[in-house]
Amino acid sequence: MPVSWRESSEEDVAKACLPRRTWSRKGENGVVLVVGGSWLYHGAPFLVSSAAMRTGVDLVYTAVPEKIATPVRALSPSLIVLPLPDYKLTSKSVDRLTKVLDNVSAVAIGPGLAKGCEKGIVKLVKLLDEKEVAMVLDATALFHDVLLHVSGRKVVLTPHAGEFKRLFGLDAGNTLDERVENVHKVCLDHQITVLLKGHVDVISDGSEVVVNRKSSLSAAMTVGGTGDVLTGVVAGFLAKAVPPFNAAVAAAAVNGSAGVAAAEKKGLHITPEDVIEEIPFVLKRFDRII
């Protein structure tokens, strides 16, 4: 029997946009830690962090190798940049992060990380699991063995088709029905939430499946970095204590809408920063203060 699915809607976004208290204080509305970057990919963790900040969280820590910490810090005064001692996410680098883990409510791991970080990633994932901190894993953090440590946890995995095959040893599929079937299967098997990125996003937690369609203008979002933006939006929602499945569905809808809005202004010439700048306008109508 084919797996049933539904389309994403504005209601999904509304559910993820929790109201803010009039007398709330800094930190109550989410704190994100982004762990990524390498000598070649300094932009990825910055884009993730900037997107997370635009979801309305209060603080974003950006942990990158020390060699690129200064240029990343120079990109924005809004981010708290944490220099890590090694080019790769080593055990020593993870130890450097332990001081801030008690202060964060969600962590994004992987964007821009160098290859060969598997041991460090697993160590960090274990620490976050012990502290019950929500996670979103992307890019370099998406390798098969990590599944042993995230099953049944508060985690969202955000692969594209190639990363999906690397993770699960299974082709994502060429048709929507195949993708729905395969995403549902791996989520059910591993008890995780997966957001399979594509022209049509497929999100599942093994129970429910949601499809996020975009207009033809989303073809502009093939530009590098828009996946990092999506990861940042997922992290922002997770930091506000939105459940992983709901966070993933809402993030896909917001990221798609922001990308389309950017393309409406600039056509097929957008950058990921253009998408980030549209996020507040997508989310503003859902703002509530109690």
N, C-alpha and C positions, 0 to 999 in steps of 0.2 A: 504494500500500500504506500503511495507517495506521501512524503512528509508535508504536512500542511504549513502554510506560512501566511503572514499578513504584511501589509505595507506599513512603513513608519509614518508617523503623523505628528502634527503639532502637539498633540496631547502627550506624546512621548517626551518631547522637549519640556513641556510644562511640568511634568512629573519630576524632572531632574533639576528644575530651577526652584530650589527650596527658598522660602521666604527668609529675609534677614531681620533680626531684631533691631529695633530702633536704638537700643542701648548696647548693641554688640561691641565687643572690643577686638583689637587686632589679634588675629589667630583663630577666632571663633568661626570664621567663614572659610576655613580650609588653608592648609599649608602643604605645598608640594615640594618634593625633592626630585630633581632630574639628574640622572647619572649617565653620562655619555661623553662623546667627543674623543678626538684623537688628533694627531698632527695634521692629518689630511681633512678631517671632517669636524671643523670647529663650529660650523653653522648649525648642525642638527640639534645639539642640546639647547642652543639659543632659541631656535624656532619653537621647540617643544615648550621651553620655559615661557616664552612670550605668549604663546597660545594659551597656556594654563593661566597666566596672569589675566588674560582677557576674559576668562570665564567668571571672574569676580572673586578669586581666592585672595587671601590677605597677604601671603608671603610665598615667594618661590626661591628655593635654594638651587643653585646650578653647580653640580660637582663635575669638574673637568680636569684633565691632566694639567699640572702646574705650568708646563711649557706654553699652554694656550690660555691660561687663566686671565692674563692681562688683556689680550685682545678681546676675549669674550666679555670681560667686565666693561670694556670700553664701549661695547655695543648698546648697553642700556644701564642707567643708574637704578632701575627698578629691581634688578635681580641681585641676590646675594650669592656671589661666586665663591665656591669652596675649592681651592687648589688641591689636587691629589698628587702624591709623590711620584707616581710612575705613569708611563705612557699608556699602559694597559690597566684594566681594573684588577689589580692584584689583591692578595689577602691584606697586604700592608695598606693599600688604598681603602679597602673596606673598613679596616680598623680606624682610619681617619674619619670615617663617616659616623661612627657609633655615637659621637657626641651630639649629633643633631637628630638622630632617629627618634628620640623620645618626643621631639617637637613637631614631627611631620604627620600628616594624616593620609598621604598617598605618595607613592614613588613611581616615577617613570624610569625604566632601565633599558638601555640598549642603543638609542639613536647616536650614531657616529662612533660608537666604541670600536676599537681596533679588534681584529681577529685574535683568538687565543686568550679570551677573557673568561672562558667557561668556568674555571674554578672560582674566580672572584665573583661572578654572577651568582653561582650556586650558594656561596657563602652569604652574600647579601640577601638573597631570597630567603634563606633559612632564618636569618636574623629578623627580617621583616615579618615572617610567618610567626615567629615567637612573640613578636610585639603586636600581632594582629593588624598590621598596616596594609592597606589595600595597595595593589600593584598593577601597573600596565607594562607589559613586556613587548618590545618591538625590535626590529632590525637584528643586531648582533646577539641580543638576548634570546632569540628564537632558534634554539637548537634542541634536538630530540631529548637529550638527557634532562633538560630542565623540567620536562613534563613529570618526572618522578617527584619533583619537589613542589609543584603548584597544583596538583590535582586536588579538587575539593576546597581550594582556597579562594580568598577574595582577590581574584586576578582577572585581567582582561588581556588576551593575546591579540595583536593586531597585524597579522601577516598579509602580504600580497600573495599571489598565486605561487610564486617561486619559493617563498618562505614557508608557505603552507606545506608544500611537498617536502621541504627540508625537515620540517617539524614532525610531520606525521607519516612520511613515506608514502603519501597518497596524493595523486593529482587532484587539484581543486575541482576540475571539471570544466567543460567548454560551454555548457548550457546552464541556464539559471536553475533548472530542476536538478541537474547534477551537483551544482554547487550547494544548493539547499540540502540535498541528501548527504553530501560528504561533510559539510560543516556540522550538521546535526549529529552525525555519527561520531565524529571525534569528540564533540562536546559531551555527548552522552557517555562515551567510553572513559573520558578523563575527568569528567565533572568540572569543567571549566567553561568560561565564556570566551568565545572567539568572534572577532570582527574581521571577516575576510574582506579586504579592500579591493575595489574594482569599480568599473563604470556603474555597476550595481553592487552595493555592499550587502553582504549576508552576515547576519548576526544571530548567534544562538547560544543558549546555555545548556543545551541538551534536552530542554523541555519545550521551550518556545523558539520559533524562528521568525525573524523580522527581516524584510528586504527593504533597503533604502535606495530608491531610484533617484537619479539626477536628470536634469535637462541636458540637451545636446551641448549646452555651453560648458558643461563640466569637462569636455574634452580639453579645455585649457588647463585643467588640473594635472596634466601629465608632467608639468614642470616639477623638477626635483624640490623636495621640501614640504610638499602638501601632506605627505604621510606623517611627517614630523608634527605638523600642525594638528592633525587628527589625534595623534598620541597625546599632545598637550591638552586638548579639550577633554579627552577621556580622563586624564589625570586630574584635571580641575574638578570634574563632576565627582570622581571617586573621593577627592579630598573633602567634599561636602557631605560625605557619608551616603551618597547615592549608591544603591546596590550595583554590582558589576554589570549585569545584563542591562539594566536601565541606563547606566552611564554610557555603555557602548552604543546603544540604540540612539540615545539623544545626541551623543557626540558625532555619530555618522550623519545625522540629519543636520546638525548645526554646521559641521564642516562643509557638507555639500552645499547648503544654502549660502554660506559665506563665499565659497568658491564661485558659485553662479553669479552672486552679486558683484564680485570683483570682475568677472568676465563680462558682465553687462556694461561695465564702465570702460574696460581696457581691452576687451576682445581676447584673442589668443596670445596675449602679451603680458600676462600677469606673473607676479612673483609670489612666493609663499607669504611674504610680508603683506601683500595686498589682501590675501585671504584673512590673515590675522586681523587686519584693520577693519574688516567687515563683521567680525564675530560680535562685538558689542551691539551693533545695530540689529543683528539677528536675535540676540538674547534680550535686548532692552524691553521689548514688549511683554516679557515674562517676569519682569522685576516686581517683587512684592516686599513691603516693609510692614512688620507687625509690631 
